[in-house]
Amino acid sequence: MKLIGAQPSPFTRKIRILLTEKSLPFEFILDAPWEATNLIDAHNPLGQVPCLILNNGYTVYDSRVIEDFLEDIAPMHIPSDMTMRLAVKKWAALADGMLDAGVKIRVETTMRPADKQHPPWIDRQTAKIMRGLDLMETHLTHHLWCANNMYSLADVSTVCMLGFLDYRLPTLEWREAHPHVAKLANYLNAQAVFAETLPYDA
């Protein structure tokens, strides 16, 4: 399999971690989606990474679809029990929603002139992130893992989202007010596959 992605992309990072932990061999192809000469447009009409290309040439996108596909191949990160599965998927959706809000903030603040930016829009997205962090902190004060007291996709999604906040939105300074969330991030980011996929500008 081949994975087209951008190194700083938290969605790409999540899939790289899942593939590695599932021991599924893949070739990682770096791409720059914003560049006119990108590779992704030819494989995903939405022009978004990541995109997984199977050995028969079939393409799978977006990251949520890839997650489910990989879990069908190598069950490991999502429980089969319906109630436990729902808990994991719900938490992962929360992390992804917070990540979507963070991406919107970054686009608004870095790709629009200052006089064209809309502060109420930025505040609305920031509030989504902070509410999510508060909920996560409350839960992780009493639990080691994000869902079902076991490591899962919920934890991978959360730590990839937090890595984006640290890297792209450092002014949020979320760690001091959310020490248990920070503890989870620090622990997993010290593991090899998480450390090797930390974001940086390629």
Secondary structure, 3 states (H helix, E strand, C coil): CEEEECCCCHHHHHHHHHHHHCCCCCEEEECCCCCCCCCHHHCCCCCCCCEEECCCCCEECCHHHHHHHHHHHCCCCCCCCHHHHHHHHHHHHHHHHHHHHHHHHHHHHHCCCHHHCCHHHHHHHHHHHHHHHHHHHHHHCCCCCCECCECCHHHHHHHHHHHHHHHHCHHHCCCCCCHHHHHHHHHHHCCHHHHHCCCCCC
